[in-house]
Amino acid sequence: MSYEFTKHAKKRMQQRGITKKMVELAMEHGILVMHGRKLLNAKKLNVMTRGAAYADKTIRKAKDKGGIAVGFTGNRIDTVFIAYKKVRW
């Protein structure tokens, strides 16, 4: 699916070293925590890599960061951040 990124989201992605592939991964496999919020945490990333002979580069990078959280509206990405500790919304 194609996503539209706001200026704010692009700026945060650049500051935090998060790629578009990581955001797409979080949108596809992340847990819907709240309306308009998805979370791809380290626990879910560990499950995704378990049993695979090798982990995709994008999954490894997201796992190294501790997880990815995305705020969205429809197909527009509003904000992105690293979920390295318990996220409270």
PDB file with SEQRES, HELIX, SHEET and CRYST1 records, atoms N, CA, C and O in Angstrom:
SEQRES   1 A   89  MET SER TYR GLU PHE THR LYS HIS ALA LYS LYS ARG MET          
SEQRES   2 A   89  GLN GLN ARG GLY ILE THR LYS LYS MET VAL GLU LEU ALA          
SEQRES   3 A   89  MET GLU HIS GLY ILE LEU VAL MET HIS GLY ARG LYS LEU          
SEQRES   4 A   89  LEU ASN ALA LYS LYS LEU ASN VAL MET THR ARG GLY ALA          
SEQRES   5 A   89  ALA TYR ALA ASP LYS THR ILE ARG LYS ALA LYS ASP LYS          
SEQRES   6 A   89  GLY GLY ILE ALA VAL GLY PHE THR GLY ASN ARG ILE ASP          
SEQRES   7 A   89  THR VAL PHE ILE ALA TYR LYS LYS VAL ARG TRP                  
HELIX    1 AA1 LYS A    7  ARG A   16  1                                  10    
HELIX    2 AA2 LYS A   20  HIS A   29  1                                  10    
HELIX    3 AA3 ALA A   42  THR A   49  1                                   8    
HELIX    4 AA4 LYS A   57  LYS A   65  1                                   9    
SHEET    1 AA1 5 GLU A   4  PHE A   5  0                                        
SHEET    2 AA1 5 ARG A  76  ILE A  82  1                                        
SHEET    3 AA1 5 GLY A  67  THR A  73 -1                                        
SHEET    4 AA1 5 ARG A  37  ASN A  41 -1                                        
SHEET    5 AA1 5 ILE A  31  MET A  34 -1                                        
CRYST1    1.000    1.000    1.000  90.00  90.00  90.00 P 1           1          
ATOM      1  N   MET A   1       0.839  -1.177   0.000  1.00  0.00           N  
ATOM      2  CA  MET A   1       0.000   0.000   0.000  1.00  0.00           C  
ATOM      3  C   MET A   1       0.887   1.243   0.000  1.00  0.00           C  
ATOM      4  O   MET A   1       1.971   1.244   0.583  1.00  0.00           O  
ATOM      5  N   SER A   2       0.430   2.262  -0.638  1.00  0.00           N  
ATOM      6  CA  SER A   2       1.175   3.509  -0.730  1.00  0.00           C  
ATOM      7  C   SER A   2       0.713   4.474   0.357  1.00  0.00           C  
ATOM      8  O   SER A   2      -0.484   4.665   0.569  1.00  0.00           O  
ATOM      9  N   TYR A   3       1.675   5.073   1.036  1.00  0.00           N  
ATOM     10  CA  TYR A   3       1.361   6.001   2.111  1.00  0.00           C  
ATOM     11  C   TYR A   3       1.865   7.392   1.766  1.00  0.00           C  
ATOM     12  O   TYR A   3       2.883   7.550   1.091  1.00  0.00           O  
ATOM     13  N   GLU A   4       1.144   8.390   2.234  1.00  0.00           N  
ATOM     14  CA  GLU A   4       1.522   9.787   2.060  1.00  0.00           C  
ATOM     15  C   GLU A   4       2.134  10.245   3.389  1.00  0.00           C  
ATOM     16  O   GLU A   4       1.539  10.035   4.446  1.00  0.00           O  
ATOM     17  N   PHE A   5       3.298  10.857   3.342  1.00  0.00           N  
ATOM     18  CA  PHE A   5       3.981  11.297   4.542  1.00  0.00           C  
ATOM     19  C   PHE A   5       3.868  12.815   4.687  1.00  0.00           C  
ATOM     20  O   PHE A   5       4.112  13.554   3.733  1.00  0.00           O  
ATOM     21  N   THR A   6       3.500  13.272   5.873  1.00  0.00           N  
ATOM     22  CA  THR A   6       3.438  14.713   6.126  1.00  0.00           C  
ATOM     23  C   THR A   6       4.865  15.238   6.292  1.00  0.00           C  
ATOM     24  O   THR A   6       5.805  14.464   6.469  1.00  0.00           O  
ATOM     25  N   LYS A   7       5.013  16.563   6.231  1.00  0.00           N  
ATOM     26  CA  LYS A   7       6.326  17.174   6.423  1.00  0.00           C  
ATOM     27  C   LYS A   7       6.866  16.832   7.808  1.00  0.00           C  
ATOM     28  O   LYS A   7       8.058  16.573   7.975  1.00  0.00           O  
ATOM     29  N   HIS A   8       5.980  16.833   8.790  1.00  0.00           N  
ATOM     30  CA  HIS A   8       6.363  16.508  10.163  1.00  0.00           C  
ATOM     31  C   HIS A   8       6.907  15.082  10.252  1.00  0.00           C  
ATOM     32  O   HIS A   8       7.945  14.848  10.872  1.00  0.00           O  
ATOM     33  N   ALA A   9       6.212  14.141   9.639  1.00  0.00           N  
ATOM     34  CA  ALA A   9       6.640  12.740   9.669  1.00  0.00           C  
ATOM     35  C   ALA A   9       7.988  12.563   8.970  1.00  0.00           C  
ATOM     36  O   ALA A   9       8.854  11.841   9.465  1.00  0.00           O  
ATOM     37  N   LYS A  10       8.167  13.212   7.833  1.00  0.00           N  
ATOM     38  CA  LYS A  10       9.445  13.112   7.106  1.00  0.00           C  
ATOM     39  C   LYS A  10      10.593  13.651   7.947  1.00  0.00           C  
ATOM     40  O   LYS A  10      11.678  13.071   7.983  1.00  0.00           O  
ATOM     41  N   LYS A  11      10.342  14.765   8.621  1.00  0.00           N  
ATOM     42  CA  LYS A  11      11.367  15.368   9.473  1.00  0.00           C  
ATOM     43  C   LYS A  11      11.722  14.442  10.633  1.00  0.00           C  
ATOM     44  O   LYS A  11      12.900  14.252  10.934  1.00  0.00           O  
ATOM     45  N   ARG A  12      10.719  13.867  11.284  1.00  0.00           N  
ATOM     46  CA  ARG A  12      10.952  12.953  12.409  1.00  0.00           C  
ATOM     47  C   ARG A  12      11.666  11.677  11.952  1.00  0.00           C  
ATOM     48  O   ARG A  12      12.526  11.153  12.660  1.00  0.00           O  
ATOM     49  N   MET A  13      11.304  11.185  10.770  1.00  0.00           N  
ATOM     50  CA  MET A  13      11.967   9.988  10.239  1.00  0.00           C  
ATOM     51  C   MET A  13      13.455  10.261  10.026  1.00  0.00           C  
ATOM     52  O   MET A  13      14.299   9.428  10.360  1.00  0.00           O  
ATOM     53  N   GLN A  14      13.766  11.412   9.477  1.00  0.00           N  
ATOM     54  CA  GLN A  14      15.158  11.764   9.229  1.00  0.00           C  
ATOM     55  C   GLN A  14      15.913  11.927  10.551  1.00  0.00           C  
ATOM     56  O   GLN A  14      17.049  11.468  10.671  1.00  0.00           O  
ATOM     57  N   GLN A  15      15.306  12.565  11.530  1.00  0.00           N  
ATOM     58  CA  GLN A  15      15.952  12.776  12.822  1.00  0.00           C  
ATOM     59  C   GLN A  15      16.209  11.464  13.551  1.00  0.00           C  
ATOM     60  O   GLN A  15      17.220  11.320  14.238  1.00  0.00           O  
ATOM     61  N   ARG A  16      15.305  10.513  13.403  1.00  0.00           N  
ATOM     62  CA  ARG A  16      15.361   9.283  14.180  1.00  0.00           C  
ATOM     63  C   ARG A  16      15.913   8.084  13.415  1.00  0.00           C  
ATOM     64  O   ARG A  16      16.002   6.984  13.960  1.00  0.00           O  
ATOM     65  N   GLY A  17      16.283   8.295  12.160  1.00  0.00           N  
ATOM     66  CA  GLY A  17      16.885   7.220  11.369  1.00  0.00           C  
ATOM     67  C   GLY A  17      15.909   6.117  11.015  1.00  0.00           C  
ATOM     68  O   GLY A  17      16.283   4.946  10.969  1.00  0.00           O  
ATOM     69  N   ILE A  18      14.666   6.481  10.766  1.00  0.00           N  
ATOM     70  CA  ILE A  18      13.629   5.510  10.415  1.00  0.00           C  
ATOM     71  C   ILE A  18      13.361   5.626   8.918  1.00  0.00           C  
ATOM     72  O   ILE A  18      13.144   6.723   8.402  1.00  0.00           O  
ATOM     73  N   THR A  19      13.376   4.491   8.225  1.00  0.00           N  
ATOM     74  CA  THR A  19      13.164   4.493   6.779  1.00  0.00           C  
ATOM     75  C   THR A  19      11.687   4.277   6.440  1.00  0.00           C  
ATOM     76  O   THR A  19      10.891   3.890   7.296  1.00  0.00           O  
ATOM     77  N   LYS A  20      11.342   4.531   5.190  1.00  0.00           N  
ATOM     78  CA  LYS A  20       9.965   4.308   4.729  1.00  0.00           C  
ATOM     79  C   LYS A  20       9.604   2.818   4.819  1.00  0.00           C  
ATOM     80  O   LYS A  20       8.463   2.464   5.116  1.00  0.00           O  
ATOM     81  N   LYS A  21      10.580   1.963   4.562  1.00  0.00           N  
ATOM     82  CA  LYS A  21      10.327   0.516   4.653  1.00  0.00           C  
ATOM     83  C   LYS A  21       9.959   0.114   6.079  1.00  0.00           C  
ATOM     84  O   LYS A  21       9.093  -0.737   6.286  1.00  0.00           O  
ATOM     85  N   MET A  22      10.620   0.727   7.061  1.00  0.00           N  
ATOM     86  CA  MET A  22      10.303   0.432   8.460  1.00  0.00           C  
ATOM     87  C   MET A  22       8.882   0.866   8.798  1.00  0.00           C  
ATOM     88  O   MET A  22       8.162   0.166   9.510  1.00  0.00           O  
ATOM     89  N   VAL A  23       8.487   2.025   8.283  1.00  0.00           N  
ATOM     90  CA  VAL A  23       7.126   2.522   8.525  1.00  0.00           C  
ATOM     91  C   VAL A  23       6.110   1.587   7.873  1.00  0.00           C  
ATOM     92  O   VAL A  23       5.093   1.256   8.483  1.00  0.00           O  
ATOM     93  N   GLU A  24       6.377   1.162   6.648  1.00  0.00           N  
ATOM     94  CA  GLU A  24       5.477   0.233   5.958  1.00  0.00           C  
ATOM     95  C   GLU A  24       5.389  -1.095   6.712  1.00  0.00           C  
ATOM     96  O   GLU A  24       4.319  -1.697   6.796  1.00  0.00           O  
ATOM     97  N   LEU A  25       6.511  -1.545   7.255  1.00  0.00           N  
ATOM     98  CA  LEU A  25       6.540  -2.772   8.057  1.00  0.00           C  
ATOM     99  C   LEU A  25       5.657  -2.613   9.296  1.00  0.00           C  
ATOM    100  O   LEU A  25       4.887  -3.510   9.638  1.00  0.00           O  
ATOM    101  N   ALA A  26       5.777  -1.471   9.958  1.00  0.00           N  
ATOM    102  CA  ALA A  26       4.965  -1.203  11.153  1.00  0.00           C  
ATOM    103  C   ALA A  26       3.483  -1.105  10.799  1.00  0.00           C  
ATOM    104  O   ALA A  26       2.639  -1.578  11.560  1.00  0.00           O  
ATOM    105  N   MET A  27       3.158  -0.509   9.679  1.00  0.00           N  
ATOM    106  CA  MET A  27       1.758  -0.381   9.275  1.00  0.00           C  
ATOM    107  C   MET A  27       1.170  -1.740   8.902  1.00  0.00           C  
ATOM    108  O   MET A  27      -0.009  -1.998   9.147  1.00  0.00           O  
ATOM    109  N   GLU A  28       1.987  -2.603   8.311  1.00  0.00           N  
ATOM    110  CA  GLU A  28       1.514  -3.914   7.866  1.00  0.00           C  
ATOM    111  C   GLU A  28       1.419  -4.924   9.019  1.00  0.00           C  
ATOM    112  O   GLU A  28       0.444  -5.671   9.116  1.00  0.00           O  
ATOM    113  N   HIS A  29       2.435  -4.941   9.888  1.00  0.00           N  
ATOM    114  CA  HIS A  29       2.514  -5.964  10.926  1.00  0.00           C  
ATOM    115  C   HIS A  29       2.307  -5.443  12.344  1.00  0.00           C  
ATOM    116  O   HIS A  29       2.253  -6.223  13.294  1.00  0.00           O  
ATOM    117  N   GLY A  30       2.193  -4.138  12.483  1.00  0.00           N  
ATOM    118  CA  GLY A  30       2.059  -3.558  13.816  1.00  0.00           C  
ATOM    119  C   GLY A  30       0.710  -3.816  14.454  1.00  0.00           C  
ATOM    120  O   GLY A  30      -0.255  -4.186  13.785  1.00  0.00           O  
ATOM    121  N   ILE A  31       0.660  -3.615  15.758  1.00  0.00           N  
ATOM    122  CA  ILE A  31      -0.552  -3.809  16.545  1.00  0.00           C  
ATOM    123  C   ILE A  31      -1.284  -2.470  16.615  1.00  0.00           C  
ATOM    124  O   ILE A  31      -0.682  -1.445  16.937  1.00  0.00           O  
ATOM    125  N   LEU A  32      -2.568  -2.480  16.318  1.00  0.00           N  
ATOM    126  CA  LEU A  32      -3.359  -1.259  16.426  1.00  0.00           C  
ATOM    127  C   LEU A  32      -3.613  -1.009  17.908  1.00  0.00           C  
ATOM    128  O   LEU A  32      -4.439  -1.680  18.526  1.00  0.00           O  
ATOM    129  N   VAL A  33      -2.903  -0.047  18.469  1.00  0.00           N  
ATOM    130  CA  VAL A  33      -2.972   0.239  19.893  1.00  0.00           C  
ATOM    131  C   VAL A  33      -4.173   1.123  20.196  1.00  0.00           C  
ATOM    132  O   VAL A  33      -4.843   0.960  21.216  1.00  0.00           O  
ATOM    133  N   MET A  34      -4.425   2.035  19.315  1.00  0.00           N  
ATOM    134  CA  MET A  34      -5.463   3.031  19.499  1.00  0.00           C  
ATOM    135  C   MET A  34      -5.879   3.473  18.098  1.00  0.00           C  
ATOM    136  O   MET A  34      -5.141   3.248  17.139  1.00  0.00           O  
ATOM    137  N   HIS A  35      -7.017   4.082  17.967  1.00  0.00           N  
ATOM    138  CA  HIS A  35      -7.434   4.567  16.659  1.00  0.00           C  
ATOM    139  C   HIS A  35      -6.374   5.521  16.113  1.00  0.00           C  
ATOM    140  O   HIS A  35      -6.108   6.567  16.706  1.00  0.00           O  
ATOM    141  N   GLY A  36      -5.782   5.164  15.004  1.00  0.00           N  
ATOM    142  CA  GLY A  36      -4.768   6.014  14.382  1.00  0.00           C  
ATOM    143  C   GLY A  36      -3.363   5.823  14.920  1.00  0.00           C  
ATOM    144  O   GLY A  36      -2.487   6.639  14.633  1.00  0.00           O  
ATOM    145  N   ARG A  37      -3.118   4.766  15.695  1.00  0.00           N  
ATOM    146  CA  ARG A  37      -1.784   4.498  16.237  1.00  0.00           C  
ATOM    147  C   ARG A  37      -1.437   3.024  16.078  1.00  0.00           C  
ATOM    148  O   ARG A  37      -2.201   2.154  16.496  1.00  0.00           O  
ATOM    149  N   LYS A  38      -0.294   2.749  15.479  1.00  0.00           N  
ATOM    150  CA  LYS A  38       0.184   1.372  15.342  1.00  0.00           C  
ATOM    151  C   LYS A  38       1.546   1.257  15.990  1.00  0.00           C  
ATOM    152  O   LYS A  38       2.359   2.179  15.945  1.00  0.00           O  
ATOM    153  N   LEU A  39       1.778   0.102  16.596  1.00  0.00           N  
ATOM    154  CA  LEU A  39       3.019  -0.145  17.308  1.00  0.00           C  
ATOM    155  C   LEU A  39       3.610  -1.470  16.852  1.00  0.00           C  
ATOM    156  O   LEU A  39       2.943  -2.504  16.876  1.00  0.00           O  
ATOM    157  N   LEU A  40       4.852  -1.424  16.443  1.00  0.00           N  
ATOM    158  CA  LEU A  40       5.599  -2.638  16.115  1.00  0.00           C  
ATOM    159  C   LEU A  40       6.725  -2.716  17.137  1.00  0.00           C  
ATOM    160  O   LEU A  40       7.779  -2.107  16.957  1.00  0.00           O  
ATOM    161  N   ASN A  41       6.497  -3.466  18.208  1.00  0.00           N  
ATOM    162  CA  ASN A  41       7.459  -3.503  19.312  1.00  0.00           C  
ATOM    163  C   ASN A  41       8.485  -4.614  19.131  1.00  0.00           C  
ATOM    164  O   ASN A  41       8.389  -5.426  18.211  1.00  0.00           O  
ATOM    165  N   ALA A  42       9.465  -4.633  20.025  1.00  0.00           N  
ATOM    166  CA  ALA A  42      10.557  -5.607  19.945  1.00  0.00           C  
ATOM    167  C   ALA A  42      10.047  -7.035  20.070  1.00  0.00           C  
ATOM    168  O   ALA A  42      10.569  -7.939  19.418  1.00  0.00           O  
ATOM    169  N   LYS A  43       9.041  -7.244  20.892  1.00  0.00           N  
ATOM    170  CA  LYS A  43       8.491  -8.588  21.069  1.00  0.00           C  
ATOM    171  C   LYS A  43       7.927  -9.126  19.748  1.00  0.00           C  
ATOM    172  O   LYS A  43       8.179 -10.274  19.385  1.00  0.00           O  
ATOM    173  N   LYS A  44       7.175  -8.303  19.043  1.00  0.00           N  
ATOM    174  CA  LYS A  44       6.601  -8.699  17.753  1.00  0.00           C  
ATOM    175  C   LYS A  44       7.716  -8.924  16.720  1.00  0.00           C  
ATOM    176  O   LYS A  44       7.643  -9.853  15.916  1.00  0.00           O  
ATOM    177  N   LEU A  45       8.741  -8.074  16.747  1.00  0.00           N  
ATOM    178  CA  LEU A  45       9.867  -8.232  15.826  1.00  0.00           C  
ATOM    179  C   LEU A  45      10.626  -9.530  16.093  1.00  0.00           C  
ATOM    180  O   LEU A  45      11.087 -10.181  15.154  1.00  0.00           O  
ATOM    181  N   ASN A  46      10.760  -9.912  17.368  1.00  0.00           N  
ATOM    182  CA  ASN A  46      11.411 -11.184  17.701  1.00  0.00           C  
ATOM    183  C   ASN A  46      10.632 -12.362  17.134  1.00  0.00           C  
ATOM    184  O   ASN A  46      11.225 -13.316  16.630  1.00  0.00           O  
ATOM    185  N   VAL A  47       9.316 -12.303  17.212  1.00  0.00           N  
ATOM    186  CA  VAL A  47       8.465 -13.368  16.674  1.00  0.00           C  
ATOM    187  C   VAL A  47       8.623 -13.443  15.156  1.00  0.00           C  
ATOM    188  O   VAL A  47       8.643 -14.532  14.581  1.00  0.00           O  
ATOM    189  N   MET A  48       8.736 -12.276  14.510  1.00  0.00           N  
ATOM    190  CA  MET A  48       8.884 -12.245  13.050  1.00  0.00           C  
ATOM    191  C   MET A  48      10.205 -12.856  12.603  1.00  0.00           C  
ATOM    192  O   MET A  48      10.271 -13.464  11.534  1.00  0.00           O  
ATOM    193  N   THR A  49      11.259 -12.706  13.406  1.00  0.00           N  
ATOM    194  CA  THR A  49      12.571 -13.228  13.005  1.00  0.00           C  
ATOM    195  C   THR A  49      12.769 -14.678  13.422  1.00  0.00           C  
ATOM    196  O   THR A  49      13.632 -15.368  12.881  1.00  0.00           O  
ATOM    197  N   ARG A  50      11.981 -15.137  14.371  1.00  0.00           N  
ATOM    198  CA  ARG A  50      12.122 -16.518  14.852  1.00  0.00           C  
ATOM    199  C   ARG A  50      11.753 -17.503  13.733  1.00  0.00           C  
ATOM    200  O   ARG A  50      10.744 -17.333  13.048  1.00  0.00           O  
ATOM    201  N   GLY A  51      12.559 -18.497  13.568  1.00  0.00           N  
ATOM    202  CA  GLY A  51      12.275 -19.526  12.574  1.00  0.00           C  
ATOM    203  C   GLY A  51      12.789 -19.198  11.186  1.00  0.00           C  
ATOM    204  O   GLY A  51      12.823 -20.069  10.316  1.00  0.00           O  
ATOM    205  N   ALA A  52      13.186 -17.964  10.970  1.00  0.00           N  
ATOM    206  CA  ALA A  52      13.712 -17.583   9.654  1.00  0.00           C  
ATOM    207  C   ALA A  52      15.220 -17.836   9.632  1.00  0.00           C  
ATOM    208  O   ALA A  52      15.911 -17.615  10.626  1.00  0.00           O  
ATOM    209  N   ALA A  53      15.710 -18.294   8.507  1.00  0.00           N  
ATOM    210  CA  ALA A  53      17.138 -18.550   8.374  1.00  0.00           C  
ATOM    211  C   ALA A  53      17.914 -17.236   8.476  1.00  0.00           C  
ATOM    212  O   ALA A  53      19.026 -17.205   9.004  1.00  0.00           O  
ATOM    213  N   TYR A  54      17.338 -16.180   7.981  1.00  0.00           N  
ATOM    214  CA  TYR A  54      17.952 -14.856   8.084  1.00  0.00           C  
ATOM    215  C   TYR A  54      16.831 -13.839   8.241  1.00  0.00           C  
ATOM    216  O   TYR A  54      15.714 -14.042   7.765  1.00  0.00           O  
ATOM    217  N   ALA A  55      17.142 -12.773   8.900  1.00  0.00           N  
ATOM    218  CA  ALA A  55      16.164 -11.701   9.086  1.00  0.00           C  
ATOM    219  C   ALA A  55      16.392 -10.639   8.018  1.00  0.00           C  
ATOM    220  O   ALA A  55      17.530 -10.314   7.678  1.00  0.00           O  
ATOM    221  N   ASP A  56      15.313 -10.113   7.505  1.00  0.00           N  
ATOM    222  CA  ASP A  56      15.387  -9.029   6.534  1.00  0.00           C  
ATOM    223  C   ASP A  56      16.118  -7.842   7.158  1.00  0.00           C  
ATOM    224  O   ASP A  56      16.013  -7.611   8.363  1.00  0.00           O  
ATOM    225  N   LYS A  57      16.849  -7.099   6.350  1.00  0.00           N  
ATOM    226  CA  LYS A  57      17.627  -5.947   6.832  1.00  0.00           C  
ATOM    227  C   LYS A  57      16.722  -4.930   7.541  1.00  0.00           C  
ATOM    228  O   LYS A  57      17.100  -4.371   8.571  1.00  0.00           O  
ATOM    229  N   THR A  58      15.549  -4.698   6.994  1.00  0.00           N  
ATOM    230  CA  THR A  58      14.608  -3.738   7.571  1.00  0.00           C  
ATOM    231  C   THR A  58      14.148  -4.195   8.950  1.00  0.00           C  
ATOM    232  O   THR A  58      14.057  -3.388   9.875  1.00  0.00           O  
ATOM    233  N   ILE A  59      13.859  -5.478   9.091  1.00  0.00           N  
ATOM    234  CA  ILE A  59      13.428  -6.024  10.384  1.00  0.00           C  
ATOM    235  C   ILE A  59      14.552  -5.912  11.402  1.00  0.00           C  
ATOM    236  O   ILE A  59      14.314  -5.544  12.553  1.00  0.00           O  
ATOM    237  N   ARG A  60      15.778  -6.227  10.987  1.00  0.00           N  
ATOM    238  CA  ARG A  60      16.926  -6.127  11.899  1.00  0.00           C  
ATOM    239  C   ARG A  60      17.133  -4.700  12.384  1.00  0.00           C  
ATOM    240  O   ARG A  60      17.385  -4.472  13.567  1.00  0.00           O  
ATOM    241  N   LYS A  61      17.024  -3.733  11.464  1.00  0.00           N  
ATOM    242  CA  LYS A  61      17.215  -2.335  11.843  1.00  0.00           C  
ATOM    243  C   LYS A  61      16.123  -1.860  12.795  1.00  0.00           C  
ATOM    244  O   LYS A  61      16.404  -1.141  13.755  1.00  0.00           O  
ATOM    245  N   ALA A  62      14.886  -2.255  12.537  1.00  0.00           N  
ATOM    246  CA  ALA A  62      13.770  -1.874  13.416  1.00  0.00           C  
ATOM    247  C   ALA A  62      13.949  -2.517  14.788  1.00  0.00           C  
ATOM    248  O   ALA A  62      13.650  -1.899  15.810  1.00  0.00           O  
ATOM    249  N   LYS A  63      14.433  -3.747  14.810  1.00  0.00           N  
ATOM    250  CA  LYS A  63      14.666  -4.464  16.066  1.00  0.00           C  
ATOM    251  C   LYS A  63      15.784  -3.791  16.870  1.00  0.00           C  
ATOM    252  O   LYS A  63      15.698  -3.683  18.093  1.00  0.00           O  
ATOM    253  N   ASP A  64      16.829  -3.340  16.172  1.00  0.00           N  
ATOM    254  CA  ASP A  64      17.932  -2.631  16.836  1.00  0.00           C  
ATOM    255  C   ASP A  64      17.453  -1.336  17.492  1.00  0.00           C  
ATOM    256  O   ASP A  64      17.976  -0.934  18.531  1.00  0.00           O  
ATOM    257  N   LYS A  65      16.480  -0.699  16.900  1.00  0.00           N  
ATOM    258  CA  LYS A  65      15.940   0.536  17.459  1.00  0.00           C  
ATOM    259  C   LYS A  65      15.014   0.266  18.643  1.00  0.00           C  
ATOM    260  O   LYS A  65      14.746   1.166  19.439  1.00  0.00           O  
ATOM    261  N   GLY A  66      14.530  -0.951  18.761  1.00  0.00           N  
ATOM    262  CA  GLY A  66      13.656  -1.303  19.872  1.00  0.00           C  
ATOM    263  C   GLY A  66      12.191  -1.339  19.497  1.00  0.00           C  
ATOM    264  O   GLY A  66      11.357  -1.756  20.300  1.00  0.00           O  
ATOM    265  N   GLY A  67      11.869  -0.914  18.308  1.00  0.00           N  
ATOM    266  CA  GLY A  67      10.487  -0.908  17.845  1.00  0.00           C  
ATOM    267  C   GLY A  67      10.129   0.415  17.192  1.00  0.00           C  
ATOM    268  O   GLY A  67      10.821   1.417  17.371  1.00  0.00           O  
ATOM    269  N   ILE A  68       9.046   0.408  16.437  1.00  0.00           N  
ATOM    270  CA  ILE A  68       8.598   1.595  15.702  1.00  0.00           C  
ATOM    271  C   ILE A  68       7.134   1.857  16.038  1.00  0.00           C  
ATOM    272  O   ILE A  68       6.325   0.930  16.076  1.00  0.00           O  
ATOM    273  N   ALA A  69       6.800   3.109  16.279  1.00  0.00           N  
ATOM    274  CA  ALA A  69       5.414   3.508  16.497  1.00  0.00           C  
ATOM    275  C   ALA A  69       5.037   4.532  15.435  1.00  0.00           C  
ATOM    276  O   ALA A  69       5.836   5.405  15.096  1.00  0.00           O  
ATOM    277  N   VAL A  70       3.821   4.425  14.912  1.00  0.00           N  
ATOM    278  CA  VAL A  70       3.366   5.279  13.817  1.00  0.00           C  
ATOM    279  C   VAL A  70       2.006   5.866  14.164  1.00  0.00           C  
ATOM    280  O   VAL A  70       1.099   5.159  14.603  1.00  0.00           O  
ATOM    281  N   GLY A  71       1.883   7.164  13.958  1.00  0.00           N  
ATOM    282  CA  GLY A  71       0.595   7.837  14.077  1.00  0.00           C  
ATOM    283  C   GLY A  71       0.094   8.127  12.675  1.00  0.00           C  
ATOM    284  O   GLY A  71       0.831   8.689  11.865  1.00  0.00           O  
ATOM    285  N   PHE A  72      -1.143   7.757  12.369  1.00  0.00           N  
ATOM    286  CA  PHE A  72      -1.640   7.892  10.998  1.00  0.00           C  
ATOM    287  C   PHE A  72      -3.109   8.283  10.961  1.00  0.00           C  
ATOM    288  O   PHE A  72      -3.838   8.141  11.943  1.00  0.00           O  
ATOM    289  N   THR A  73      -3.519   8.776   9.809  1.00  0.00           N  
ATOM    290  CA  THR A  73      -4.915   9.070   9.508  1.00  0.00           C  
ATOM    291  C   THR A  73      -5.168   8.549   8.102  1.00  0.00           C  
ATOM    292  O   THR A  73      -4.664   9.113   7.131  1.00  0.00           O  
ATOM    293  N   GLY A  74      -5.942   7.484   7.987  1.00  0.00           N  
ATOM    294  CA  GLY A  74      -6.178   6.878   6.669  1.00  0.00           C  
ATOM    295  C   GLY A  74      -4.878   6.343   6.113  1.00  0.00           C  
ATOM    296  O   GLY A  74      -4.247   5.481   6.725  1.00  0.00           O  
ATOM    297  N   ASN A  75      -4.466   6.848   4.949  1.00  0.00           N  
ATOM    298  CA  ASN A  75      -3.190   6.421   4.369  1.00  0.00           C  
ATOM    299  C   ASN A  75      -2.121   7.507   4.515  1.00  0.00           C  
ATOM    300  O   ASN A  75      -1.079   7.441   3.862  1.00  0.00           O  
ATOM    301  N   ARG A  76      -2.376   8.513   5.375  1.00  0.00           N  
ATOM    302  CA  ARG A  76      -1.411   9.586   5.628  1.00  0.00           C  
ATOM    303  C   ARG A  76      -0.687   9.316   6.951  1.00  0.00           C  
ATOM    304  O   ARG A  76      -1.321   9.122   7.988  1.00  0.00           O  
ATOM    305  N   ILE A  77       0.632   9.308   6.899  1.00  0.00           N  
ATOM    306  CA  ILE A  77       1.455   9.106   8.090  1.00  0.00           C  
ATOM    307  C   ILE A  77       1.700  10.476   8.708  1.00  0.00           C  
ATOM    308  O   ILE A  77       2.282  11.355   8.073  1.00  0.00           O  
ATOM    309  N   ASP A  78       1.248  10.656   9.966  1.00  0.00           N  
ATOM    310  CA  ASP A  78       1.354  11.943  10.637  1.00  0.00           C  
ATOM    311  C   ASP A  78       2.639  12.084  11.447  1.00  0.00           C  
ATOM    312  O   ASP A  78       3.266  13.143  11.433  1.00  0.00           O  
ATOM    313  N   THR A  79       3.032  11.036  12.147  1.00  0.00           N  
ATOM    314  CA  THR A  79       4.254  11.076  12.945  1.00  0.00           C  
ATOM    315  C   THR A  79       4.816   9.674  13.124  1.00  0.00           C  
ATOM    316  O   THR A  79       4.100   8.679  13.002  1.00  0.00           O  
ATOM    317  N   VAL A  80       6.096   9.614  13.412  1.00  0.00           N  
ATOM    318  CA  VAL A  80       6.806   8.343  13.572  1.00  0.00           C  
ATOM    319  C   VAL A  80       7.801   8.504  14.718  1.00  0.00           C  
ATOM    320  O   VAL A  80       8.466   9.534  14.829  1.00  0.00           O  
ATOM    321  N   PHE A  81       7.898   7.491  15.562  1.00  0.00           N  
ATOM    322  CA  PHE A  81       8.909   7.552  16.610  1.00  0.00           C  
ATOM    323  C   PHE A  81       9.358   6.161  17.022  1.00  0.00           C  
ATOM    324  O   PHE A  81       8.736   5.157  16.676  1.00  0.00           O  
ATOM    325  N   ILE A  82      10.447   6.127  17.764  1.00  0.00           N  
ATOM    326  CA  ILE A  82      11.028   4.874  18.227  1.00  0.00           C  
ATOM    327  C   ILE A  82      10.341   4.482  19.526  1.00  0.00           C  
ATOM    328  O   ILE A  82      10.207   5.294  20.442  1.00  0.00           O  
ATOM    329  N   ALA A  83       9.907   3.226  19.593  1.00  0.00           N  
ATOM    330  CA  ALA A  83       9.204   2.732  20.775  1.00  0.00           C  
ATOM    331  C   ALA A  83      10.159   1.922  21.624  1.00  0.00           C  
ATOM    332  O   ALA A  83      10.045   0.698  21.689  1.00  0.00           O  
ATOM    333  N   TYR A  84      11.097   2.585  22.276  1.00  0.00           N  
ATOM    334  CA  TYR A  84      12.106   1.871  23.052  1.00  0.00           C  
ATOM    335  C   TYR A  84      11.686   1.589  24.488  1.00  0.00           C  
ATOM    336  O   TYR A  84      12.316   0.775  25.162  1.00  0.00           O  
ATOM    337  N   LYS A  85      10.653   2.234  24.961  1.00  0.00           N  
ATOM    338  CA  LYS A  85      10.086   1.883  26.253  1.00  0.00           C  
ATOM    339  C   LYS A  85       8.581   1.837  26.126  1.00  0.00           C  
ATOM    340  O   LYS A  85       8.051   2.111  25.050  1.00  0.00           O  
ATOM    341  N   LYS A  86       7.890   1.507  27.169  1.00  0.00           N  
ATOM    342  CA  LYS A  86       6.446   1.352  27.112  1.00  0.00           C  
ATOM    343  C   LYS A  86       5.796   2.648  26.615  1.00  0.00           C  
ATOM    344  O   LYS A  86       5.985   3.713  27.201  1.00  0.00           O  
ATOM    345  N   VAL A  87       5.039   2.540  25.542  1.00  0.00           N  
ATOM    346  CA  VAL A  87       4.406   3.699  24.940  1.00  0.00           C  
ATOM    347  C   VAL A  87       3.054   3.917  25.610  1.00  0.00           C  
ATOM    348  O   VAL A  87       2.242   2.996  25.698  1.00  0.00           O  
ATOM    349  N   ARG A  88       2.822   5.112  26.069  1.00  0.00           N  
ATOM    350  CA  ARG A  88       1.546   5.444  26.716  1.00  0.00           C  
ATOM    351  C   ARG A  88       0.835   6.488  25.873  1.00  0.00           C  
ATOM    352  O   ARG A  88       1.357   7.575  25.628  1.00  0.00           O  
ATOM    353  N   TRP A  89      -0.363   6.138  25.435  1.00  0.00           N  
ATOM    354  CA  TRP A  89      -1.165   7.084  24.673  1.00  0.00           C  
ATOM    355  C   TRP A  89      -2.370   7.413  25.440  1.00  0.00           C  
ATOM    356  O   TRP A  89      -3.197   8.201  24.982  1.00  0.00           O  
TER     357      TRP A  89                                                      
END                                                                             
